[in-house]
Amino acid sequence: MAKNSPATLKARNEKRAYWKRTIDPSSFPHTIVKRCISCNELEKCKWAATFTQTGQPEYRSRCVECQKKRYKEIAVKKRDRISKNAKRRRQELKIKYIEYLGGKCRRCGYDRSLRALTFHHRIRHDKERDLSQMLDWSWERVKAELDKCELVCFNCHMEMEDEFERRKNESHKK
């Protein structure tokens, strides 16, 4: 798409500023009867709170119901793209975190599946956040949290958690 020259942009902005200064928004109706471009029905359309370059008020091209449907369709399309991008980003970050901690289970040496590797906080009360909630944090803050963890496979992690629960239950019995 070609960009407008600075002179064209300046002229356009001067026209817009002129119309904003000279037109009184109360001088035109805020709703008009107009044909919706989606359902082709005559409906009341709301003022879009903008003006054309000639100073005419612009009205929405869709009725309220069709506009809501349109927004939902756009949101669904975006959600798929965002989900794919988020999954890819989480995967990339997990690889980075795993490489930082040595790339294999600290207890048994397992390294075949990235999904089976987990991050175990050595001291629970020292934990600031789960690493999965730190995706947009700076690397320095994530590194500080990773330094509190050890990389273990899922089986070793469950054994460590069971051991922790067993000790906790024994201390409560005494």
MODELLER restraints for C-alpha pairs under 7 A, 6 or more apart:
rsr = mdl.restraints
at = mdl.atoms
rsr.add(forms.Gaussian(group=physical.xy_distance, feature=features.Distance(at['CA:15:A'], at['CA:53:A']), mean=6.57, stdev=0.5))
rsr.add(forms.Gaussian(group=physical.xy_distance, feature=features.Distance(at['CA:16:A'], at['CA:53:A']), mean=6.22, stdev=0.5))
rsr.add(forms.Gaussian(group=physical.xy_distance, feature=features.Distance(at['CA:19:A'], at['CA:55:A']), mean=5.34, stdev=0.5))
rsr.add(forms.Gaussian(group=physical.xy_distance, feature=features.Distance(at['CA:30:A'], at['CA:46:A']), mean=5.84, stdev=0.5))
rsr.add(forms.Gaussian(group=physical.xy_distance, feature=features.Distance(at['CA:30:A'], at['CA:47:A']), mean=4.98, stdev=0.5))
rsr.add(forms.Gaussian(group=physical.xy_distance, feature=features.Distance(at['CA:31:A'], at['CA:44:A']), mean=5.91, stdev=0.5))
rsr.add(forms.Gaussian(group=physical.xy_distance, feature=features.Distance(at['CA:31:A'], at['CA:45:A']), mean=5.25, stdev=0.5))
rsr.add(forms.Gaussian(group=physical.xy_distance, feature=features.Distance(at['CA:31:A'], at['CA:46:A']), mean=4.48, stdev=0.5))
rsr.add(forms.Gaussian(group=physical.xy_distance, feature=features.Distance(at['CA:31:A'], at['CA:47:A']), mean=5.83, stdev=0.5))
rsr.add(forms.Gaussian(group=physical.xy_distance, feature=features.Distance(at['CA:32:A'], at['CA:44:A']), mean=5.25, stdev=0.5))
rsr.add(forms.Gaussian(group=physical.xy_distance, feature=features.Distance(at['CA:32:A'], at['CA:45:A']), mean=5.39, stdev=0.5))
rsr.add(forms.Gaussian(group=physical.xy_distance, feature=features.Distance(at['CA:32:A'], at['CA:46:A']), mean=6.82, stdev=0.5))
rsr.add(forms.Gaussian(group=physical.xy_distance, feature=features.Distance(at['CA:33:A'], at['CA:42:A']), mean=6.28, stdev=0.5))
rsr.add(forms.Gaussian(group=physical.xy_distance, feature=features.Distance(at['CA:33:A'], at['CA:43:A']), mean=5.33, stdev=0.5))
rsr.add(forms.Gaussian(group=physical.xy_distance, feature=features.Distance(at['CA:33:A'], at['CA:44:A']), mean=4.35, stdev=0.5))
rsr.add(forms.Gaussian(group=physical.xy_distance, feature=features.Distance(at['CA:33:A'], at['CA:45:A']), mean=6.03, stdev=0.5))
rsr.add(forms.Gaussian(group=physical.xy_distance, feature=features.Distance(at['CA:34:A'], at['CA:42:A']), mean=5.40, stdev=0.5))
rsr.add(forms.Gaussian(group=physical.xy_distance, feature=features.Distance(at['CA:34:A'], at['CA:43:A']), mean=5.59, stdev=0.5))
rsr.add(forms.Gaussian(group=physical.xy_distance, feature=features.Distance(at['CA:34:A'], at['CA:44:A']), mean=6.12, stdev=0.5))
rsr.add(forms.Gaussian(group=physical.xy_distance, feature=features.Distance(at['CA:34:A'], at['CA:45:A']), mean=6.09, stdev=0.5))
rsr.add(forms.Gaussian(group=physical.xy_distance, feature=features.Distance(at['CA:35:A'], at['CA:41:A']), mean=5.41, stdev=0.5))
rsr.add(forms.Gaussian(group=physical.xy_distance, feature=features.Distance(at['CA:35:A'], at['CA:42:A']), mean=4.37, stdev=0.5))
rsr.add(forms.Gaussian(group=physical.xy_distance, feature=features.Distance(at['CA:35:A'], at['CA:43:A']), mean=6.18, stdev=0.5))
rsr.add(forms.Gaussian(group=physical.xy_distance, feature=features.Distance(at['CA:36:A'], at['CA:42:A']), mean=6.36, stdev=0.5))
rsr.add(forms.Gaussian(group=physical.xy_distance, feature=features.Distance(at['CA:36:A'], at['CA:43:A']), mean=6.70, stdev=0.5))
rsr.add(forms.Gaussian(group=physical.xy_distance, feature=features.Distance(at['CA:36:A'], at['CA:61:A']), mean=5.82, stdev=0.5))
rsr.add(forms.Gaussian(group=physical.xy_distance, feature=features.Distance(at['CA:36:A'], at['CA:62:A']), mean=4.56, stdev=0.5))
rsr.add(forms.Gaussian(group=physical.xy_distance, feature=features.Distance(at['CA:36:A'], at['CA:63:A']), mean=5.56, stdev=0.5))
rsr.add(forms.Gaussian(group=physical.xy_distance, feature=features.Distance(at['CA:37:A'], at['CA:61:A']), mean=6.04, stdev=0.5))
rsr.add(forms.Gaussian(group=physical.xy_distance, feature=features.Distance(at['CA:37:A'], at['CA:62:A']), mean=5.72, stdev=0.5))
rsr.add(forms.Gaussian(group=physical.xy_distance, feature=features.Distance(at['CA:38:A'], at['CA:62:A']), mean=6.37, stdev=0.5))
rsr.add(forms.Gaussian(group=physical.xy_distance, feature=features.Distance(at['CA:38:A'], at['CA:66:A']), mean=6.46, stdev=0.5))
rsr.add(forms.Gaussian(group=physical.xy_distance, feature=features.Distance(at['CA:43:A'], at['CA:63:A']), mean=6.12, stdev=0.5))
rsr.add(forms.Gaussian(group=physical.xy_distance, feature=features.Distance(at['CA:44:A'], at['CA:63:A']), mean=6.90, stdev=0.5))
rsr.add(forms.Gaussian(group=physical.xy_distance, feature=features.Distance(at['CA:45:A'], at['CA:59:A']), mean=6.40, stdev=0.5))
rsr.add(forms.Gaussian(group=physical.xy_distance, feature=features.Distance(at['CA:45:A'], at['CA:60:A']), mean=5.98, stdev=0.5))
rsr.add(forms.Gaussian(group=physical.xy_distance, feature=features.Distance(at['CA:45:A'], at['CA:63:A']), mean=5.79, stdev=0.5))
rsr.add(forms.Gaussian(group=physical.xy_distance, feature=features.Distance(at['CA:46:A'], at['CA:59:A']), mean=5.85, stdev=0.5))
rsr.add(forms.Gaussian(group=physical.xy_distance, feature=features.Distance(at['CA:46:A'], at['CA:60:A']), mean=6.03, stdev=0.5))
rsr.add(forms.Gaussian(group=physical.xy_distance, feature=features.Distance(at['CA:47:A'], at['CA:58:A']), mean=6.18, stdev=0.5))
rsr.add(forms.Gaussian(group=physical.xy_distance, feature=features.Distance(at['CA:47:A'], at['CA:59:A']), mean=4.41, stdev=0.5))
rsr.add(forms.Gaussian(group=physical.xy_distance, feature=features.Distance(at['CA:47:A'], at['CA:60:A']), mean=6.32, stdev=0.5))
rsr.add(forms.Gaussian(group=physical.xy_distance, feature=features.Distance(at['CA:48:A'], at['CA:58:A']), mean=5.72, stdev=0.5))
rsr.add(forms.Gaussian(group=physical.xy_distance, feature=features.Distance(at['CA:48:A'], at['CA:59:A']), mean=4.99, stdev=0.5))
rsr.add(forms.Gaussian(group=physical.xy_distance, feature=features.Distance(at['CA:48:A'], at['CA:60:A']), mean=5.58, stdev=0.5))
rsr.add(forms.Gaussian(group=physical.xy_distance, feature=features.Distance(at['CA:50:A'], at['CA:57:A']), mean=6.06, stdev=0.5))
rsr.add(forms.Gaussian(group=physical.xy_distance, feature=features.Distance(at['CA:50:A'], at['CA:58:A']), mean=5.62, stdev=0.5))
rsr.add(forms.Gaussian(group=physical.xy_distance, feature=features.Distance(at['CA:51:A'], at['CA:57:A']), mean=4.41, stdev=0.5))
rsr.add(forms.Gaussian(group=physical.xy_distance, feature=features.Distance(at['CA:51:A'], at['CA:58:A']), mean=5.30, stdev=0.5))
rsr.add(forms.Gaussian(group=physical.xy_distance, feature=features.Distance(at['CA:52:A'], at['CA:58:A']), mean=6.36, stdev=0.5))
rsr.add(forms.Gaussian(group=physical.xy_distance, feature=features.Distance(at['CA:101:A'], at['CA:150:A']), mean=6.99, stdev=0.5))
rsr.add(forms.Gaussian(group=physical.xy_distance, feature=features.Distance(at['CA:101:A'], at['CA:151:A']), mean=6.19, stdev=0.5))
rsr.add(forms.Gaussian(group=physical.xy_distance, feature=features.Distance(at['CA:103:A'], at['CA:111:A']), mean=6.63, stdev=0.5))
rsr.add(forms.Gaussian(group=physical.xy_distance, feature=features.Distance(at['CA:104:A'], at['CA:110:A']), mean=5.45, stdev=0.5))
rsr.add(forms.Gaussian(group=physical.xy_distance, feature=features.Distance(at['CA:104:A'], at['CA:111:A']), mean=4.63, stdev=0.5))
rsr.add(forms.Gaussian(group=physical.xy_distance, feature=features.Distance(at['CA:104:A'], at['CA:151:A']), mean=6.80, stdev=0.5))
rsr.add(forms.Gaussian(group=physical.xy_distance, feature=features.Distance(at['CA:105:A'], at['CA:111:A']), mean=6.56, stdev=0.5))
rsr.add(forms.Gaussian(group=physical.xy_distance, feature=features.Distance(at['CA:105:A'], at['CA:117:A']), mean=6.94, stdev=0.5))
rsr.add(forms.Gaussian(group=physical.xy_distance, feature=features.Distance(at['CA:105:A'], at['CA:151:A']), mean=5.42, stdev=0.5))
rsr.add(forms.Gaussian(group=physical.xy_distance, feature=features.Distance(at['CA:105:A'], at['CA:152:A']), mean=4.08, stdev=0.5))
rsr.add(forms.Gaussian(group=physical.xy_distance, feature=features.Distance(at['CA:105:A'], at['CA:153:A']), mean=5.27, stdev=0.5))
rsr.add(forms.Gaussian(group=physical.xy_distance, feature=features.Distance(at['CA:106:A'], at['CA:150:A']), mean=6.92, stdev=0.5))
rsr.add(forms.Gaussian(group=physical.xy_distance, feature=features.Distance(at['CA:106:A'], at['CA:151:A']), mean=5.86, stdev=0.5))
rsr.add(forms.Gaussian(group=physical.xy_distance, feature=features.Distance(at['CA:106:A'], at['CA:152:A']), mean=5.54, stdev=0.5))
rsr.add(forms.Gaussian(group=physical.xy_distance, feature=features.Distance(at['CA:107:A'], at['CA:152:A']), mean=6.59, stdev=0.5))
rsr.add(forms.Gaussian(group=physical.xy_distance, feature=features.Distance(at['CA:110:A'], at['CA:153:A']), mean=6.46, stdev=0.5))
rsr.add(forms.Gaussian(group=physical.xy_distance, feature=features.Distance(at['CA:116:A'], at['CA:153:A']), mean=5.50, stdev=0.5))
rsr.add(forms.Gaussian(group=physical.xy_distance, feature=features.Distance(at['CA:116:A'], at['CA:154:A']), mean=5.34, stdev=0.5))
rsr.add(forms.Gaussian(group=physical.xy_distance, feature=features.Distance(at['CA:117:A'], at['CA:151:A']), mean=6.69, stdev=0.5))
rsr.add(forms.Gaussian(group=physical.xy_distance, feature=features.Distance(at['CA:117:A'], at['CA:152:A']), mean=5.68, stdev=0.5))
rsr.add(forms.Gaussian(group=physical.xy_distance, feature=features.Distance(at['CA:117:A'], at['CA:153:A']), mean=4.30, stdev=0.5))
rsr.add(forms.Gaussian(group=physical.xy_distance, feature=features.Distance(at['CA:117:A'], at['CA:154:A']), mean=5.88, stdev=0.5))
rsr.add(forms.Gaussian(group=physical.xy_distance, feature=features.Distance(at['CA:118:A'], at['CA:151:A']), mean=5.86, stdev=0.5))
rsr.add(forms.Gaussian(group=physical.xy_distance, feature=features.Distance(at['CA:118:A'], at['CA:152:A']), mean=5.50, stdev=0.5))
rsr.add(forms.Gaussian(group=physical.xy_distance, feature=features.Distance(at['CA:118:A'], at['CA:153:A']), mean=5.78, stdev=0.5))
rsr.add(forms.Gaussian(group=physical.xy_distance, feature=features.Distance(at['CA:118:A'], at['CA:154:A']), mean=6.12, stdev=0.5))
rsr.add(forms.Gaussian(group=physical.xy_distance, feature=features.Distance(at['CA:119:A'], at['CA:149:A']), mean=5.88, stdev=0.5))
rsr.add(forms.Gaussian(group=physical.xy_distance, feature=features.Distance(at['CA:119:A'], at['CA:150:A']), mean=5.76, stdev=0.5))
rsr.add(forms.Gaussian(group=physical.xy_distance, feature=features.Distance(at['CA:119:A'], at['CA:151:A']), mean=4.92, stdev=0.5))
rsr.add(forms.Gaussian(group=physical.xy_distance, feature=features.Distance(at['CA:119:A'], at['CA:152:A']), mean=6.34, stdev=0.5))
rsr.add(forms.Gaussian(group=physical.xy_distance, feature=features.Distance(at['CA:120:A'], at['CA:149:A']), mean=5.16, stdev=0.5))
rsr.add(forms.Gaussian(group=physical.xy_distance, feature=features.Distance(at['CA:120:A'], at['CA:150:A']), mean=5.29, stdev=0.5))
rsr.add(forms.Gaussian(group=physical.xy_distance, feature=features.Distance(at['CA:120:A'], at['CA:151:A']), mean=6.35, stdev=0.5))
rsr.add(forms.Gaussian(group=physical.xy_distance, feature=features.Distance(at['CA:120:A'], at['CA:152:A']), mean=6.81, stdev=0.5))
rsr.add(forms.Gaussian(group=physical.xy_distance, feature=features.Distance(at['CA:120:A'], at['CA:157:A']), mean=6.83, stdev=0.5))
rsr.add(forms.Gaussian(group=physical.xy_distance, feature=features.Distance(at['CA:121:A'], at['CA:127:A']), mean=6.73, stdev=0.5))
rsr.add(forms.Gaussian(group=physical.xy_distance, feature=features.Distance(at['CA:121:A'], at['CA:148:A']), mean=5.83, stdev=0.5))
rsr.add(forms.Gaussian(group=physical.xy_distance, feature=features.Distance(at['CA:121:A'], at['CA:149:A']), mean=4.31, stdev=0.5))
rsr.add(forms.Gaussian(group=physical.xy_distance, feature=features.Distance(at['CA:121:A'], at['CA:150:A']), mean=6.57, stdev=0.5))
rsr.add(forms.Gaussian(group=physical.xy_distance, feature=features.Distance(at['CA:122:A'], at['CA:148:A']), mean=6.26, stdev=0.5))
rsr.add(forms.Gaussian(group=physical.xy_distance, feature=features.Distance(at['CA:122:A'], at['CA:149:A']), mean=5.72, stdev=0.5))
rsr.add(forms.Gaussian(group=physical.xy_distance, feature=features.Distance(at['CA:134:A'], at['CA:142:A']), mean=6.86, stdev=0.5))
